[in-house]
Amino acid sequence: MGKTALLVLSAVLLLGLVGAALTFAAAGAKNEPAEPTAAEREFIMDVLRKIQPGTMDLEAAEAALVAAGKDILPALRAVVAQPDRLVGDDELTSNVIKPPTGGTVIDMTPRPQRVENLRRHRLSVLNAAVSRLSWDVDPAKAVEQWTARIKDAQGQAIKLFRRPSPVTDESLAKALPDRMFYSLLIPQYPVARMLPEPLSANNLFAIDRKGEVIHITTKESLEEFFRRHMSAVRDEPAARAAAAAWLRLTQDLANDGMFQFDISAESLKVEKAEGGGLRASGRAEVKPAGGNSGAIAAALSFDATGKLLKVDQQVNLKAGIRPICQATKLLDADPVVRKMAEQDLLVMGLAVEDYLREQRAQAAPALQAAIDRIWQRILQRESDLGPGG
């Protein structure tokens, strides 16, 4: 073969490689989320803007996005891919919050942190909506069907004290993208409930894309679930997401319904482990309300392939005031007893909503009115105190 022929052949091969590269690049571009139309983005952001400090109805926002149907799914994915645009520059410029219950709250948190918190809440709603729309099953209905099979002592379908609620967090979408989670906490106040197996006071449900439900009630069963279903953890971002996901879920296995937790980004640490793996740790701190204190600390160890080896966890929770009989004492003849009952309920705050609702359902009209009055005082007090009050 002559020199000229070799040059021609080289040019042909080079053009072929360039053409193939362009073809693959175009194919890759097609897999990228398409930019939403102006109308789609306006609709999505209008829903997300309703998620504000003091009005965090995440379930309602998720339901509004899901109600738009599968046609909006590409637009949702595109918005998820641009998390920095979820909070506008004109938002959170004031630290004055006006909850729907009335009054005002002064949020002393620095604006960058408030923006990050709001972005995280909005992103969790988007991820949940994307999962629900891209699946062929309704995860909430799958959980309802699972619990409907449980019978009480008389052989009747068990009547739940409350509906399972979705557990959403950005870390769950990263570490366990093929699962959605629901939590069912059975109230233990004023008296503990006798529950038929396999239910416990603390229940987590993991639902996959086929509608299969996995019931989790212990640290050991949660660890086994992570080991079997979590994406491989081979880098620091994945390890950080795994630790945050664990802390978000494990708190629902330790909560009596009266604790509130906060997982700060600063608490999440990742370090190299022996054998080339990683060790991710973090803390879920109890918000100091109603006399509650403590934290849940966890460390997840992974081998060099990204497989979970073990989870070390320490739960140190100190319960504050708990609802026992305070609602029934709101009309007590002794003014001291009435005052003590009112004070306890005010200190416990919003966490007593389920307890008061249950007590009101079985109370006489006069006591119902007293319960309504104390609930309004709780709402007003929460507004006056503000975050951390």
Protein Blocks (a to p, Z undefined) as FASTA:
>chain_A
ZZklmmmmmmmmmmmmmmmmmmmmmmmmmmpccdddfklmmmmmmmmmmpcghiacfklm
mmmmmmnojmlmmmmmmmmmmmmlmpcfkgokbccdcdfkgpjdddfbdfklmmmmmmmm
mmmmmmmmmmmmmpcbdfklmmmmmmmmpccfkopacddfbdcdddddfklmmmmmmbcc
ddddddfbfbdcddddfbdfbdcddddfkopacddfbfklmmmmmmmmgccdfbfklmmm
mmmmmmmmmmmmmpghlaccdddfklpccdddehhiacdddddddddeehiacddddddd
ddfkopafbdcdddddddddddfklmmmmmgfblklmmmmmmmmmmnmmmlmmmmmmmmm
mpcfklmmmmmmmmmmmmmmmmmnoghZZ
